[in-house]
Amino acid sequence: MKQHPNVLSFEIYNEENAPLWWDGSPKDYNEVLSYGSSAIRAAAGDDQVLFGGMTYPDLEWVEAVCLTYDNGKSFDILPFHAYPETWTDPDTAVENYLHQGFTDDFIPETDAWCGKKPIWINELGFSTPPEKKTGRDQANWWVRAMATFLAHPRVEHLGIYEIKEPKRSTEVIGEKENYYLEHHLSRQKEKAGVPHHKEAHQPSRYGGDTVADGDVAVEVIEGERGKLYHHLFIRPDDSQVLFLWDKSGSPTVQVRLPRRGTRVIEYALDGTGSPYRAFDGTTLYNVALTAGEVRIFEIKP
């Protein structure tokens, strides 16, 4: 692979913690990881080695490699996959996928066993079978997912699965949902409703420090609060980016920000922006939410 300068990392297997994809034991996987990592480091020492992307944050497999066999130095990145609301039970959603156990158990345990590794969600996707989901559902899902996962201080990278759909004549592994994870049709035509989800990629450009959600005061001034969520990002230029949604209610809220701003631009899911004028420098007023729909605001410094 040395002749391919665009290859920067190697992932040792994929979803090894699922019997559907790997019929060996954690001990077997540790051996593959050990031999594979040694070969890669000898031939391409600057390239990163990834633990096989697990189907979820699975402590058992990490414990086997790092604690039982003391092999934490064999890899540089610890990845897992996230398909909430596609291949999860009905109670698992974007907002609770990284549940309290992820922060309280998975992170400290893996840090102690393996050494502190960057955490990647290197497969992330939402399927839209025509009879079940729409392009707009996908658009809102991507905004919710990127804002939620990037708000976690240890998640450093998100991998989109997938950009283009396979042809219906192409055999896919797994359920039919694998045909509907794409962002664009293979003929370069946009999926119905997909223009709405171009803005779903925007959180990735809002690099910088994440302000804790507690620094944002959201007050319901009218209607019923359901499951209300918000994430605020501070960009390097000191602008603030706010993601706000209620999954089950449609309240009208006002939002007090931790920093002053000069003006606000609201972005639609298709990426178009327009001024939001109900703003006094610190508070956004009369923000009407529709159940399940994300509102995105950029507050200029």
ABEGO torsion letter per residue (X at the ends): XAABAABABBBBEBGAABAAABABBAAAAAAAAAAAAAAAAAABAABBBBBBBBABBBAAAAAAAAAAAGAAAABABBBBBBABGABBBAABBAAAABBAAAAAAAAAAAAAAAEBBBBBBABBBBBBBAAABBAAAAAAAAAAAAAAAAABAABABBBBOBABBBBAABBBBEBAAAAAABABBAAGBBBBGAAAAAAAAAAAABBEBBBBAAABBBBBABEBBBBBBBBBBBBAAGBBBBBBBBAABBBBBBBBBABBBABBBBBBAAGBBBBBABBAGABBBGBBBBBGBBBBBBBBX
